[in-house]
Amino acid sequence: RAGVPAVPVPVTADQPFWAARLAAVGAGTGPVPFRALAEEEGAPDLLAEAVARAVREPAHRAAATGIARRMAAEDGAGEVLKAVENGG
C-alpha cells in the first residue's frame, strides 16, 4: 500500500502465499525464508542482499507504485459492505 518494494520473510499461515504473490507481481524480491535468517551464519548478508535488490532494481519500485495506485482507487470496504448487505 505504501508503494515501496518489499522483502517478504514469510513465517506462518498464509504468509508464504502472499510473499510469492509479491514476487510474482514484481513488487518485491523473492521470499527470504525465516528459517534461513534464524539459523544460518550468513543471515545478515542474506537479508542485506535482498534489501539491496529491492531498492536497486527499478522494476520493483515501478510495480509497487503501480499496485499502490490501484489499491488507492479501490473502495474495498464499500465492496465488502455491498456483499454483506446483499447476503454474500
TIMI-2910 file (N, C-alpha, C, CB; in pm, 1 decimal, decimal comma, always signed):
<rs>
+----------+----------+----------+----------+----------+----------+----------+----------+----------+----------+----------+----------+------+
!      n_x !      n_y !      n_z !     ca_x !     ca_y !     ca_z !      c_x !      c_y !      c_z !     cb_x !     cb_y !     cb_z ! resn !
+----------+----------+----------+----------+----------+----------+----------+----------+----------+----------+----------+----------+------+
!    +81,3 !   -119,1 !     +0,0 !     +0,0 !     +0,0 !     +0,0 !    +85,7 !   +125,6 !     +0,0 !    -92,5 !     -0,2 !   +119,0 !  Arg !
!   +204,4 !   +118,0 !    +54,6 !   +292,9 !   +234,9 !    +59,9 !   +361,6 !   +262,0 !    -73,6 !   +397,9 !   +215,7 !   +168,0 !  Ala !
!   +357,4 !   +167,5 !   -165,7 !   +418,4 !   +188,4 !   -295,6 !   +568,5 !   +171,3 !   -297,5 !   +385,1 !   +322,4 !   -344,1 !  Gly !
!   +621,8 !    +99,0 !   -201,3 !   +765,2 !    +72,0 !   -198,4 !   +789,0 !    -78,2 !   -208,5 !   +829,8 !   +129,0 !    -69,4 !  Val !
!   +899,3 !   -119,2 !   -267,8 !   +928,2 !   -261,7 !   -281,1 !   +939,0 !   -330,1 !   -144,6 !  +1057,3 !   -281,9 !   -359,9 !  Pro !
!   +907,8 !   -458,1 !   -143,0 !   +909,5 !   -534,7 !    -18,9 !  +1012,7 !   -647,0 !    -24,4 !   +771,0 !   -592,2 !     +9,7 !  Ala !
!  +1058,0 !   -686,2 !    +92,3 !  +1141,6 !   -805,0 !   +109,6 !  +1063,2 !   -897,1 !   +202,9 !  +1286,7 !   -769,4 !   +168,1 !  Val !
!   +983,1 !   -986,2 !   +145,3 !   +899,7 !  -1070,6 !   +230,1 !   +979,9 !  -1178,9 !   +302,3 !   +790,9 !  -1134,6 !   +147,3 !  Pro !
!   +947,7 !  -1196,5 !   +428,9 !  +1006,8 !  -1302,0 !   +511,7 !   +890,1 !  -1378,5 !   +574,2 !  +1105,2 !  -1242,8 !   +623,2 !  Val !
!   +833,1 !  -1473,1 !   +498,9 !   +716,6 !  -1544,5 !   +549,9 !   +752,9 !  -1635,5 !   +666,9 !   +652,5 !  -1626,2 !   +438,7 !  Pro !
!   +662,2 !  -1639,6 !   +763,3 !   +685,3 !  -1720,4 !   +883,0 !   +582,7 !  -1831,8 !   +894,8 !   +681,7 !  -1633,0 !  +1007,8 !  Val !
!   +454,5 !  -1799,8 !   +878,5 !   +349,6 !  -1898,1 !   +906,0 !   +223,2 !  -1868,9 !   +826,7 !   +317,7 !  -1901,0 !  +1054,6 !  Thr !
!   +128,8 !  -1958,4 !   +835,6 !     -6,2 !  -1946,2 !   +779,5 !     -3,3 !  -1911,6 !   +631,1 !    -85,1 !  -1840,2 !   +855,4 !  Ala !
!    -68,3 !  -1799,3 !   +593,2 !    -77,9 !  -1763,1 !   +452,2 !    +37,2 !  -1674,2 !   +405,0 !   -208,7 !  -1693,4 !   +427,0 !  Asp !
!   +131,8 !  -1646,3 !   +492,2 !   +242,4 !  -1557,9 !   +455,4 !   +324,0 !  -1608,2 !   +336,0 !   +333,4 !  -1539,8 !   +573,5 !  Gln !
!   +352,8 !  -1738,4 !   +324,8 !   +425,6 !  -1784,0 !   +205,1 !   +348,9 !  -1755,6 !    +75,8 !   +454,1 !  -1933,5 !   +215,5 !  Pro !
!   +216,9 !  -1769,7 !    +79,4 !   +135,8 !  -1740,1 !    -39,1 !   +150,9 !  -1593,3 !    -78,4 !    -12,9 !  -1773,6 !    -13,2 !  Phe !
!   +132,8 !  -1502,5 !    +18,4 !   +139,1 !  -1360,0 !    -12,7 !   +280,6 !  -1316,0 !    -49,7 !    +88,9 !  -1278,6 !   +105,4 !  Trp !
!   +380,6 !  -1377,8 !     +9,5 !   +519,6 !  -1347,9 !    -27,7 !   +544,3 !  -1386,8 !   -172,8 !   +618,9 !  -1422,1 !    +65,4 !  Ala !
!   +492,0 !  -1501,1 !   -212,3 !   +506,6 !  -1545,1 !   -350,8 !   +430,9 !  -1452,7 !   -445,9 !   +456,9 !  -1689,3 !   -366,5 !  Ala !
!   +315,4 !  -1403,2 !   -404,0 !   +237,9 !  -1310,1 !   -486,9 !   +314,0 !  -1178,6 !   -507,1 !   +100,0 !  -1282,5 !   -422,4 !  Arg !
!   +375,0 !  -1128,0 !   -399,4 !   +454,6 !  -1005,7 !   -411,7 !   +563,7 !  -1022,5 !   -517,4 !   +517,3 !   -968,3 !   -276,0 !  Leu !
!   +632,4 !  -1133,9 !   -510,0 !   +739,4 !  -1160,2 !   -606,5 !   +682,5 !  -1178,4 !   -746,8 !   +819,8 !  -1284,7 !   -565,4 !  Ala !
!   +568,9 !  -1246,8 !   -758,4 !   +509,9 !  -1273,8 !   -889,5 !   +467,0 !  -1145,7 !   -961,1 !   +390,4 !  -1366,6 !   -874,3 !  Ala !
!   +418,6 !  -1048,4 !   -886,5 !   +377,3 !   -921,7 !   -949,5 !   +492,6 !   -823,6 !   -960,1 !   +263,2 !   -857,9 !   -870,8 !  Val !
!   +608,9 !   -860,5 !   -908,5 !   +728,5 !   -778,2 !   -922,0 !   +744,5 !   -669,3 !   -817,8 !   +729,4 !   -716,5 !  -1054,2 !  Gly !
!   +657,0 !   -667,2 !   -716,3 !   +662,4 !   -561,7 !   -615,5 !   +757,1 !   -591,9 !   -501,2 !   +526,1 !   -537,4 !   -560,9 !  Ala !
!   +829,9 !   -700,4 !   -513,1 !   +926,0 !   -735,7 !   -409,4 !  +1018,9 !   -844,8 !   -457,4 !   +854,6 !   -779,9 !   -282,5 !  Gly !
!  +1115,3 !   -871,9 !   -375,5 !  +1211,5 !   -978,2 !   -406,7 !  +1145,8 !  -1113,9 !   -382,7 !  +1341,2 !   -963,7 !   -320,7 !  Thr !
!  +1214,9 !  -1217,6 !   -417,8 !  +1167,9 !  -1349,8 !   -380,3 !  +1170,0 !  -1362,2 !   -229,0 !  +1253,9 !  -1460,1 !   -445,8 !  Gly !
!  +1085,6 !  -1447,5 !   -176,2 !  +1079,7 !  -1463,4 !    -31,0 !  +1213,4 !  -1506,3 !    +28,9 !   +973,1 !  -1564,4 !     +5,3 !  Pro !
!  +1244,6 !  -1451,1 !   +144,5 !  +1362,3 !  -1490,5 !   +221,1 !  +1310,4 !  -1580,6 !   +333,3 !  +1442,7 !  -1363,9 !   +277,6 !  Val !
!  +1346,2 !  -1707,1 !   +333,1 !  +1294,0 !  -1797,9 !   +435,3 !  +1334,1 !  -1755,6 !   +576,8 !  +1342,8 !  -1939,4 !   +408,4 !  Pro !
!  +1237,0 !  -1749,1 !   +664,6 !  +1262,9 !  -1711,3 !   +803,0 !  +1366,6 !  -1803,1 !   +865,1 !  +1134,0 !  -1714,4 !   +884,8 !  Phe !
!  +1353,9 !  -1932,0 !   +838,0 !  +1446,7 !  -2029,9 !   +895,0 !  +1591,0 !  -1997,2 !   +857,2 !  +1410,7 !  -2171,5 !   +847,7 !  Arg !
!  +1610,2 !  -1950,3 !   +733,4 !  +1746,2 !  -1914,9 !   +689,6 !  +1799,8 !  -1798,2 !   +771,8 !  +1747,8 !  -1879,1 !   +538,9 !  Ala !
!  +1712,5 !  -1705,1 !   +806,2 !  +1756,6 !  -1590,8 !   +886,1 !  +1781,3 !  -1629,9 !  +1030,9 !  +1653,5 !  -1479,0 !   +879,7 !  Leu !
!  +1706,2 !  -1725,3 !  +1079,2 !  +1717,9 !  -1766,2 !  +1219,3 !  +1833,5 !  -1861,7 !  +1244,3 !  +1590,0 !  -1830,6 !  +1264,2 !  Ala !
!  +1872,2 !  -1937,8 !  +1141,1 !  +1967,3 !  -2045,9 !  +1165,3 !  +2101,2 !  -2032,9 !  +1093,5 !  +1905,6 !  -2172,9 !  +1126,3 !  Glu !
!  +2107,8 !  -1954,5 !   +987,3 !  +2230,5 !  -1950,8 !   +908,1 !  +2327,0 !  -1844,1 !   +958,7 !  +2197,7 !  -1925,8 !   +761,6 !  Glu !
!  +2453,7 !  -1878,5 !   +949,2 !  +2559,4 !  -1785,6 !   +992,9 !  +2562,0 !  -1659,3 !   +907,3 !  +2696,6 !  -1854,5 !   +987,5 !  Glu !
!  +2534,1 !  -1671,8 !   +778,4 !  +2537,9 !  -1557,2 !   +687,3 !  +2405,5 !  -1485,0 !   +675,3 !  +2581,2 !  -1601,6 !   +552,1 !  Gly !
!  +2317,5 !  -1500,0 !   +773,8 !  +2184,0 !  -1440,6 !   +767,9 !  +2185,9 !  -1289,6 !   +744,7 !  +2110,1 !  -1470,4 !   +895,3 !  Ala !
!  +2271,2 !  -1213,2 !   +812,6 !  +2271,0 !  -1067,8 !   +786,2 !  +2303,0 !  -1035,7 !   +640,3 !  +2372,3 !   -997,5 !   +877,3 !  Pro !
!  +2396,1 !  -1110,1 !   +581,8 !  +2431,1 !  -1086,8 !   +441,8 !  +2315,1 !  -1124,9 !   +350,3 !  +2557,3 !  -1166,2 !   +403,8 !  Asp !
!  +2245,3 !  -1232,4 !   +382,5 !  +2131,1 !  -1277,9 !   +303,3 !  +2022,4 !  -1170,8 !   +302,1 !  +2075,3 !  -1411,0 !   +358,9 !  Leu !
!  +1990,8 !  -1118,1 !   +417,1 !  +1887,4 !  -1015,2 !   +426,7 !  +1934,9 !   -885,0 !   +361,3 !  +1849,5 !   -990,5 !   +574,4 !  Leu !
!  +2058,2 !   -847,7 !   +383,1 !  +2112,0 !   -724,7 !   +323,8 !  +2107,8 !   -731,0 !   +171,4 !  +2256,2 !   -700,6 !   +371,5 !  Ala !
!  +2141,2 !   -844,6 !   +114,3 !  +2138,2 !   -860,4 !    -30,9 !  +1995,7 !   -848,1 !    -83,5 !  +2198,3 !   -995,6 !    -71,6 !  Glu !
!  +1899,7 !   -906,1 !    -13,7 !  +1760,0 !   -895,9 !    -56,4 !  +1712,3 !   -750,9 !    -51,2 !  +1670,0 !   -984,6 !    +31,9 !  Ala !
!  +1746,8 !   -678,7 !    +53,1 !  +1708,8 !   -537,6 !    +63,8 !  +1775,2 !   -457,2 !    -47,9 !  +1748,3 !   -480,3 !   +202,7 !  Val !
!  +1900,5 !   -484,3 !    -73,5 !  +1972,1 !   -414,4 !   -181,2 !  +1905,2 !   -439,1 !   -316,4 !  +2119,5 !   -459,6 !   -186,2 !  Ala !
!  +1865,8 !   -564,0 !   -342,8 !  +1795,9 !   -594,6 !   -468,7 !  +1664,3 !   -518,3 !   -477,2 !  +1769,7 !   -746,3 !   -481,0 !  Arg !
!  +1592,0 !   -512,7 !   -365,8 !  +1461,6 !   -445,7 !   -364,8 !  +1473,8 !   -298,0 !   -399,5 !  +1395,2 !   -461,3 !   -228,6 !  Ala !
!  +1576,3 !   -232,0 !   -349,9 !  +1589,7 !    -87,9 !   -375,4 !  +1671,5 !    -56,7 !   -500,4 !  +1653,4 !    -20,4 !   -256,1 !  Val !
!  +1750,4 !   -151,6 !   -545,6 !  +1838,0 !   -128,4 !   -661,0 !  +1764,6 !   -148,0 !   -793,9 !  +1958,6 !   -221,7 !   -654,6 !  Arg !
!  +1669,3 !   -238,7 !   -797,3 !  +1603,8 !   -273,1 !   -923,1 !  +1480,2 !   -184,5 !   -944,0 !  +1564,4 !   -423,2 !   -924,6 !  Glu !
!  +1484,9 !    -96,8 !  -1043,5 !  +1373,9 !     -4,4 !  -1067,4 !  +1240,8 !    -75,2 !  -1093,8 !  +1406,9 !    +84,8 !  -1184,3 !  Pro !
!  +1245,1 !   -194,3 !  -1148,1 !  +1121,0 !   -266,5 !  -1178,3 !  +1041,9 !   -295,3 !  -1050,7 !  +1152,1 !   -398,0 !  -1252,0 !  Ala !
!  +1111,0 !   -321,2 !   -940,1 !  +1040,4 !   -345,6 !   -813,4 !   +965,2 !   -220,1 !   -769,9 !  +1139,9 !   -389,7 !   -702,6 !  His !
!  +1030,0 !   -105,1 !   -778,1 !   +965,0 !    +19,8 !   -737,4 !   +848,0 !    +51,5 !   -829,8 !  +1066,1 !   +136,5 !   -737,5 !  Arg !
!   +866,4 !    +32,9 !   -959,6 !   +758,3 !    +61,9 !  -1054,2 !   +637,1 !    -27,1 !  -1027,5 !   +807,0 !    +42,7 !  -1198,8 !  Ala !
!   +660,0 !   -154,6 !  -1003,6 !   +548,7 !   -246,1 !   -976,1 !   +479,6 !   -209,4 !   -845,5 !   +598,4 !   -391,6 !   -970,4 !  Ala !
!   +556,5 !   -180,2 !   -742,6 !   +498,5 !   -144,6 !   -612,4 !   +418,7 !    -15,0 !   -621,9 !   +609,0 !   -130,8 !   -506,1 !  Ala !
!   +469,6 !    +82,0 !   -694,9 !   +399,4 !   +209,3 !   -711,6 !   +268,7 !   +189,2 !   -787,5 !   +488,5 !   +310,7 !   -785,4 !  Thr !
!   +273,4 !   +109,4 !   -893,2 !   +152,0 !    +82,7 !   -970,9 !    +45,8 !    +12,1 !   -889,5 !   +185,1 !     -0,1 !  -1092,5 !  Gly !
!    +85,9 !    -83,4 !   -810,5 !     -9,1 !   -155,5 !   -726,0 !    -67,9 !    -62,5 !   -620,4 !    +59,0 !   -276,3 !   -658,9 !  Ile !
!    +14,2 !    +22,8 !   -562,5 !    -34,8 !   +118,0 !   -462,0 !   -140,2 !   +210,6 !   -522,6 !    +82,1 !   +201,1 !   -404,2 !  Ala !
!   -118,2 !   +255,1 !   -645,4 !   -216,6 !   +342,0 !   -711,8 !   -349,8 !   +269,2 !   -731,0 !   -162,5 !   +390,2 !   -848,3 !  Arg !
!   -341,7 !   +143,9 !   -776,8 !   -465,0 !    +66,4 !   -797,7 !   -537,8 !    +42,8 !   -666,0 !   -433,2 !    -68,4 !   -864,9 !  Arg !
!   -462,6 !    +13,3 !   -560,8 !   -525,6 !     -9,3 !   -430,2 !   -591,7 !   +118,3 !   -378,8 !   -421,8 !    -59,6 !   -328,3 !  Met !
!   -528,9 !   +233,7 !   -400,3 !   -584,7 !   +360,1 !   -353,4 !   -715,4 !   +392,5 !   -425,1 !   -484,0 !   +473,4 !   -373,8 !  Ala !
!   -730,0 !   +345,0 !   -548,2 !   -850,4 !   +371,5 !   -626,1 !   -965,3 !   +277,3 !   -589,9 !   -819,5 !   +360,1 !   -773,7 !  Ala !
!   -935,7 !   +170,7 !   -518,6 !  -1039,3 !    +73,8 !   -481,5 !  -1114,7 !   +119,5 !   -357,0 !   -977,3 !    -64,8 !   -457,5 !  Glu !
!  -1240,9 !    +81,0 !   -351,4 !  -1319,9 !   +102,0 !   -230,6 !  -1346,8 !    -36,1 !   -171,0 !  -1454,8 !   +180,0 !   -261,0 !  Asp !
!  -1243,5 !    -95,2 !   -114,6 !  -1253,9 !   -230,5 !    -60,4 !  -1359,9 !   -243,1 !    +46,7 !  -1122,1 !   -273,7 !     -4,7 !  Gly !
!  -1364,4 !   -148,7 !   +139,5 !  -1462,8 !   -154,1 !   +247,0 !  -1604,0 !   -142,0 !   +189,3 !  -1436,5 !    -42,2 !   +350,6 !  Ala !
!  -1621,2 !    -55,4 !    +91,9 !  -1751,8 !    -39,6 !    +28,7 !  -1798,2 !   -166,5 !    -40,9 !  -1747,7 !    +73,9 !    -70,4 !  Gly !
!  -1705,8 !   -235,3 !   -105,7 !  -1740,2 !   -361,0 !   -173,8 !  -1778,8 !   -469,5 !    -72,3 !  -1621,6 !   -409,3 !   -260,8 !  Glu !
!  -1709,6 !   -474,5 !    +38,9 !  -1744,6 !   -570,1 !   +144,1 !  -1883,2 !   -538,6 !   +198,5 !  -1640,0 !   -567,5 !   +258,2 !  Val !
!  -1910,3 !   -412,5 !   +223,1 !  -2041,1 !   -371,6 !   +273,7 !  -2151,8 !   -412,6 !   +177,6 !  -2044,8 !   -220,2 !   +296,8 !  Leu !
!  -2132,0 !   -390,3 !    +47,6 !  -2230,7 !   -431,5 !    -51,9 !  -2254,7 !   -581,8 !    -45,2 !  -2185,2 !   -391,4 !   -192,8 !  Lys !
!  -2146,2 !   -658,4 !    -36,4 !  -2159,0 !   -804,2 !    -31,9 !  -2236,5 !   -848,3 !    +92,1 !  -2020,2 !   -870,4 !    -33,9 !  Ala !
!  -2209,5 !   -786,5 !   +206,4 !  -2279,0 !   -821,8 !   +331,0 !  -2427,2 !   -784,7 !   +320,1 !  -2213,7 !   -749,8 !   +453,2 !  Val !
!  -2454,3 !   -666,8 !   +267,2 !  -2593,0 !   -622,3 !   +253,6 !  -2671,1 !   -709,4 !   +155,7 !  -2597,2 !   -476,8 !   +208,1 !  Glu !
!  -2603,4 !   -762,0 !    +56,3 !  -2668,7 !   -846,8 !    -43,8 !  -2669,1 !   -993,8 !     -4,8 !  -2600,6 !   -830,5 !   -177,6 !  Asn !
!  -2620,8 !  -1023,0 !   +114,4 !  -2621,6 !  -1161,6 !   +163,3 !  -2508,5 !  -1246,6 !   +109,2 !  -2751,1 !  -1226,2 !   +128,6 !  Gly !
!  -2397,1 !  -1186,5 !    +72,4 !  -2281,7 !  -1266,3 !    +33,7 !  -2240,3 !  -1238,8 !   -102,1 !  -2308,0 !  -1408,4 !    +47,3 !  Gly !
+----------+----------+----------+----------+----------+----------+----------+----------+----------+----------+----------+----------+------+
</rs>
